[in-house]
Amino acid sequence: MNKPLFEEHVATIPATEETPASPAAARRMTLNMGPQHPSTHGVLRIVLELEGETIVKAEPDIGFLHTGIEKECEQKTWQQVVTLTDRVDYLSNLSNNLVYALAVEKLLQLEIPPKAQWTRVMMTELSRLNSHLVWLGTHALDIGAMTVFFYCFREREDILRILEMFSGQRMMTSYIRIGGLALDHPRGWKEVLGKFIRAFPSKVDEYEDLLDANPIWKIRTQGVGFISLEDMLDQGVTGPMIRAAGVPLDVRKTEPYSSYEKFDFKVATRTENDVYARYRVRLQEMRESAKIITQALEGMPDGPYTADAPHVVLPDREKMKTQMEALIYHFKIVTEGFRIPAGEVYQAVESPRGEIAYYVVSDGTSHPYRVHMRTPSFGNLQALPTLLKGILIADSIAALGSMDFVLGDTDR
């Protein structure tokens, strides 16, 4: 009778340098987790080396999406790139719209009107809520808490309806454009947004009550997924992960952009540095985002929603139909694009996953010479081997989910 497949595999495992030909090394097993795995939230392959049920080594294997978005940006006009930025992090597309627009506007030295700046803040914070709700619902589902998933997606649906109200699209909105916004505020937006945002803090309380009253949730998250602050700093980890280790690093506070300095909010931090702490940080961030949206709603300035730059911003459609000059500008921007002075710029913003930055280079033509994206998911995934080493495979899903990465944000 043939040997069982598992025994054949174990017998062929080569001795490692750490434990040459030792009994422990002979008992190790290599296991593929992914790339088609529901709890990796995208096509991520992790090669795990197990000793019993303990992970002794973890190697992330990325690149299965192979989007090539950075290279594709070089083939598009400056304005066409906006639609590509939507698809980098599909759960927080507006953050990518914003960081790209801010970078290009620096090269153009464009002054953006207050109404557009405040609307950008309001919309990116709605996007942060949307992203955190997807994270919390799916993360809880991974660990076994199903009800929270339905609660979170209930509120997410309201947010998607608001995004559709403003832009005409639920997810890939392309709402933030170079020079301002794609469209002005729709009629009735204050009533719809006000009704949602006034009720939202009580919804966060519901999520908290559901999970913190569940002893299984605490057992599966407290003390799980620890990684030292030194390792996180060395590996470029940003966002809620590093804030859950007690570091109040948030680009909205350290390098304010788009009028964030005019808004009153706190940076959520914890010190436990485990899966539970990251959950608590994101809960508090949702509450703070609700405060920012409320301030934007109540203090929204009047005025234009785009910069006074007819060579960059598409003219109003009514003017295009009645004024020859507006028609000419529209035709030239759509068919040829616009030229940007040669130069380079680096711009960072705070996305739901951490610091996202674009390095944009212009050679004076109507197409970008280079668009490099410093994405938080890519930086955070570098810490995955350290995060998973030494923990039980049963805890790997909780630890993995606490990172909140998006594979489109990684394989760009």
C-alpha positions in Angstrom: 0.0 0.0 0.0 1.3 3.5 -0.9 2.3 6.0 1.8 -0.3 8.7 2.6 0.4 11.9 0.7 1.1 13.9 3.9 3.8 11.4 5.0 5.4 11.5 1.6 5.5 15.3 1.7 6.9 15.5 5.3 9.6 12.9 4.4 10.9 15.1 1.5 11.2 18.4 3.5 14.8 19.4 3.4 16.7 20.2 6.7 16.9 23.9 7.4 19.9 25.8 8.6 18.2 26.6 11.9 17.6 23.0 12.8 19.5 20.7 10.5 17.9 17.3 10.3 16.2 17.9 13.6 12.9 16.1 14.6 11.2 19.5 14.7 12.2 20.3 11.1 10.9 17.0 10.0 7.5 17.7 11.4 7.1 21.0 9.6 4.5 21.3 6.8 4.3 23.9 4.0 0.8 25.2 3.4 -0.6 27.5 0.7 -3.2 30.0 2.0 -4.8 31.5 -1.1 -4.6 33.0 -3.6 -8.3 32.1 -3.9 -9.2 32.3 -0.2 -12.2 34.1 1.2 -10.4 35.5 4.2 -7.5 37.1 2.3 -10.0 39.5 0.8 -8.5 39.4 -2.7 -6.0 37.3 -4.6 -3.2 37.1 -2.0 -1.1 33.9 -1.6 0.6 33.3 1.7 3.0 30.4 1.9 2.9 29.2 5.5 5.4 27.0 7.2 3.8 25.2 10.1 5.1 23.3 13.1 2.0 21.6 14.4 -0.5 24.4 14.5 2.1 27.2 15.0 3.2 29.4 12.1 7.0 29.5 12.0 7.3 31.3 8.7 5.0 33.3 6.4 5.8 34.6 3.0 3.2 36.8 1.2 3.1 36.4 -2.6 1.5 39.3 -4.4 1.0 40.3 -8.0 -1.9 38.2 -9.0 -4.0 41.2 -10.0 -1.3 42.6 -12.3 -3.2 45.8 -13.0 -0.3 47.9 -14.3 -2.1 51.1 -13.4 1.1 53.1 -12.7 2.4 52.3 -16.2 -1.0 52.9 -17.8 -1.1 56.4 -16.4 1.7 57.3 -18.8 -0.6 56.6 -21.8 -3.5 58.8 -20.6 -4.0 62.5 -20.5 -3.8 64.2 -17.1 -7.6 64.2 -16.6 -8.1 60.6 -17.9 -5.8 59.3 -15.1 -8.5 60.2 -12.6 -10.6 57.1 -13.6 -7.5 54.9 -13.1 -7.0 56.2 -9.5 -10.6 55.1 -8.7 -9.5 51.5 -9.3 -6.3 51.5 -7.1 -8.2 51.2 -3.8 -11.8 50.5 -4.9 -13.1 50.9 -1.3 -11.6 54.3 -0.9 -11.5 55.7 -4.5 -12.0 59.3 -3.4 -8.8 59.3 -1.4 -6.9 58.3 -4.5 -8.8 60.9 -6.6 -7.8 63.5 -4.0 -4.1 62.8 -3.7 -3.7 62.7 -7.4 -5.6 66.0 -7.9 -3.6 67.7 -5.2 -0.4 66.6 -6.8 -1.3 67.9 -10.2 -2.7 71.1 -8.8 0.6 71.8 -7.1 2.3 71.5 -10.5 -0.3 73.8 -12.0 -0.2 76.2 -9.0 -4.0 76.2 -9.0 -6.0 77.8 -6.3 -9.0 75.6 -5.4 -12.1 77.5 -4.1 -13.2 76.8 -0.4 -16.4 75.1 -1.4 -14.5 72.5 -3.4 -12.0 71.9 -0.6 -14.7 71.4 2.0 -16.6 69.1 -0.2 -13.5 67.1 -0.9 -13.1 66.7 2.9 -16.7 65.7 3.3 -16.6 63.1 0.5 -13.3 61.5 1.5 -14.6 61.1 5.1 -17.7 59.5 3.7 -15.4 57.2 1.8 -13.5 56.5 5.1 -16.8 55.4 6.7 -17.6 53.2 3.7 -14.2 51.5 3.9 -14.2 51.0 7.6 -17.8 49.5 7.4 -16.7 47.0 4.8 -13.7 46.1 6.9 -15.6 45.7 10.2 -18.4 43.7 8.6 -16.1 41.3 6.7 -13.6 41.1 9.6 -16.3 40.1 12.1 -17.7 37.6 9.6 -14.2 36.0 9.3 -14.1 35.5 13.0 -17.7 34.2 13.2 -19.8 37.2 14.1 -22.4 37.3 11.2 -24.9 39.8 12.5 -22.4 42.7 12.4 -21.9 42.1 8.7 -25.5 42.9 7.9 -25.6 45.9 10.2 -22.4 47.4 8.6 -23.6 46.9 5.1 -26.9 48.5 6.0 -25.1 51.8 6.7 -22.8 51.3 3.7 -25.7 51.1 1.4 -26.9 54.5 2.6 -23.4 55.9 2.0 -23.3 54.5 -1.6 -26.6 56.1 -2.3 -25.2 59.5 -1.1 -22.1 59.0 -3.3 -24.4 58.2 -6.3 -26.5 61.3 -5.5 -23.4 63.5 -5.8 -21.6 61.8 -8.7 -24.0 59.4 -10.5 -21.9 56.4 -9.5 -21.9 54.2 -6.4 -18.3 53.2 -6.3 -16.0 54.4 -9.0 -17.2 58.0 -8.7 -14.3 60.0 -10.3 -15.9 62.9 -8.4 -12.8 64.8 -7.4 -11.2 66.2 -10.5 -8.1 68.3 -11.3 -9.3 71.9 -10.5 -12.2 71.0 -8.2 -15.2 68.7 -8.5 -17.0 66.9 -11.3 -20.4 68.3 -10.4 -21.9 70.8 -8.1 -24.0 69.7 -5.1 -27.3 68.0 -6.0 -30.6 69.4 -4.8 -31.7 68.1 -1.4 -28.2 66.9 -0.5 -28.2 68.6 2.9 -31.4 66.8 4.0 -30.3 63.4 2.9 -26.8 63.6 4.3 -28.0 65.3 7.5 -30.5 62.5 8.2 -27.8 59.9 7.7 -25.0 61.5 9.7 -27.1 62.4 12.7 -28.1 58.8 13.1 -24.7 57.2 12.3 -23.0 57.5 15.8 -25.8 55.5 17.3 -25.1 52.8 14.7 -21.5 52.6 15.7 -22.7 52.2 19.3 -24.7 49.2 18.1 -21.6 47.5 16.5 -19.7 48.1 19.7 -22.4 46.7 21.9 -22.8 43.6 19.7 -19.1 42.8 19.6 -17.9 43.8 23.1 -20.8 41.9 24.7 -19.6 38.8 22.9 -16.9 36.9 24.9 -15.8 34.9 21.8 -15.0 38.2 20.0 -12.7 39.3 22.8 -11.0 35.9 23.1 -10.3 35.9 19.4 -8.9 39.4 19.2 -7.3 40.4 22.6 -3.7 39.6 22.8 -3.7 38.3 19.2 -1.6 39.7 16.3 1.0 41.7 18.3 3.9 43.2 16.3 6.5 45.5 17.9 6.5 49.2 17.1 10.1 49.0 16.0 9.2 46.5 13.4 6.3 48.5 12.1 8.5 51.6 11.8 11.2 49.7 10.0 8.7 48.2 7.5 6.8 51.4 6.7 3.5 50.5 8.4 1.0 53.4 8.7 -2.7 54.0 9.4 -4.8 52.4 12.1 -2.2 49.7 12.7 0.5 52.1 13.9 -2.1 54.2 15.7 -3.2 51.1 17.6 0.4 50.9 18.9 0.2 54.4 20.4 1.7 56.5 17.6 -0.7 59.4 16.7 0.5 59.5 13.1 -2.2 61.0 10.8 -1.4 63.1 7.7 -4.6 65.0 8.2 -3.0 66.5 11.4 0.8 66.4 10.6 0.5 67.8 7.1 -3.0 69.2 6.7 -4.4 69.4 3.1 -7.6 70.6 1.6 -8.6 72.7 4.6 -8.4 69.9 7.2 -6.7 72.3 9.6 -10.1 74.1 9.9 -11.9 71.0 11.2 -12.0 69.8 14.8 -11.3 66.1 15.3 -9.0 63.8 17.3 -6.6 61.2 16.1 -7.7 57.8 17.6 -5.0 55.8 19.3 -4.6 52.7 21.5 -1.6 51.1 23.1 -2.4 47.4 23.2 -1.2 46.9 19.6 -3.3 43.8 18.9 -6.3 42.9 16.8 -8.7 44.3 19.4 -6.9 47.6 19.6 -7.0 48.0 15.8 -10.8 47.3 15.9 -11.2 50.0 18.6 -9.1 52.5 16.7 -11.3 52.1 13.6 -14.5 52.4 15.6 -13.3 55.7 17.0 -12.2 56.9 13.6 -15.7 56.3 12.3 -17.0 58.5 15.1 -14.5 61.2 14.3 -15.3 61.1 10.6 -18.9 61.6 11.5 -17.9 64.8 13.4 -15.9 66.1 10.4 -18.8 65.4 8.0 -21.2 67.2 10.3 -18.9 70.2 10.5 -18.6 70.3 6.7 -22.4 70.0 6.3 -23.1 72.8 8.7 -20.3 75.1 7.5 -20.1 74.5 3.8 -19.0 77.7 2.1 -20.8 79.2 -0.9 -19.1 79.9 -4.2 -17.8 78.0 -7.2 -17.0 74.3 -7.1 -14.1 74.5 -9.6 -11.1 76.7 -10.0 -11.1 79.6 -12.5 -8.9 77.8 -15.0 -10.7 77.4 -18.4 -7.7 75.7 -19.9 -7.9 72.9 -17.3 -11.5 72.6 -16.1 -14.3 71.6 -18.5 -16.7 74.5 -19.0 -20.3 74.4 -17.8 -22.4 72.5 -20.3 -24.9 75.3 -20.8 -22.1 77.7 -21.6 -20.6 75.1 -24.0 -23.9 75.1 -25.9 -24.2 78.9 -26.2 -20.6 80.3 -26.2 -18.0 79.6 -28.9 -15.0 80.1 -26.6 -16.4 77.5 -24.1 -17.0 75.1 -26.9 -13.4 75.4 -28.1 -12.0 74.9 -24.6 -14.2 71.8 -24.2 -13.1 70.4 -27.5 -9.4 70.9 -26.9 -9.4 69.5 -23.3 -11.4 66.4 -24.3 -9.4 65.6 -27.5 -5.9 66.8 -26.6 -5.8 67.3 -22.9 -3.9 70.1 -21.3 -0.2 70.6 -20.8 1.4 70.9 -17.4 4.8 72.7 -16.8 7.7 70.3 -16.4 8.4 69.4 -12.8 7.9 66.8 -10.1 5.9 66.7 -6.9 5.2 64.4 -3.9 1.8 64.6 -2.2 0.5 62.5 0.7 -3.0 62.1 2.2 -4.5 59.9 4.9 -6.6 57.0 3.4 -8.6 54.6 5.6 -5.6 52.2 5.4 -2.8 54.7 6.1 -0.6 57.1 4.3 -1.1 57.1 0.5 1.2 59.3 -1.6 1.7 60.0 -5.3 4.9 61.0 -6.8 4.0 62.8 -10.1 6.5 63.9 -12.8 5.6 66.1 -15.7 7.8 66.6 -18.8 5.7 69.5 -20.1 3.3 67.4 -22.3 -0.4 66.5 -22.0 0.5 63.1 -20.5 2.2 62.3 -17.1 5.8 61.2 -17.5 5.6 59.1 -14.3 3.0 58.5 -11.6 4.3 56.4 -8.7 1.9 55.4 -5.9 3.1 54.9 -2.4 0.1 52.8 -1.3 -0.5 51.9 2.4 -1.6 48.3 1.7 1.8 47.6 0.1 3.7 49.1 3.0 1.5 47.3 5.6 1.8 43.9 3.9 5.6 44.0 4.4 4.9 43.5 8.1 2.8 40.3 7.5 5.7 37.8 8.0 6.5 39.4 11.3 2.9 39.6 12.3 2.1 36.0 11.7 5.3 34.4 12.9 4.8 32.4 16.1 1.0 32.5 16.2 -1.5 29.7 15.8 -2.9 29.2 12.3 -6.4 29.6 13.8 -5.4 33.1 14.8 -3.9 34.0 11.4 -7.3 35.1 9.9 -7.9 37.5 12.8 -4.4 38.9 12.5 -4.5 39.1 8.8 -7.9 40.8 8.8 -6.8 43.4 11.3 -4.4 44.9 8.7 -7.3 45.9 6.3 -5.4 45.7 3.1 -6.8 45.9 -0.4 -5.0 44.0 -3.1 -5.8 46.5 -5.8 -3.9 49.0 -3.5 -1.0 46.5 -3.5 -0.7 45.3 -7.1 -1.0 48.7 -8.8 
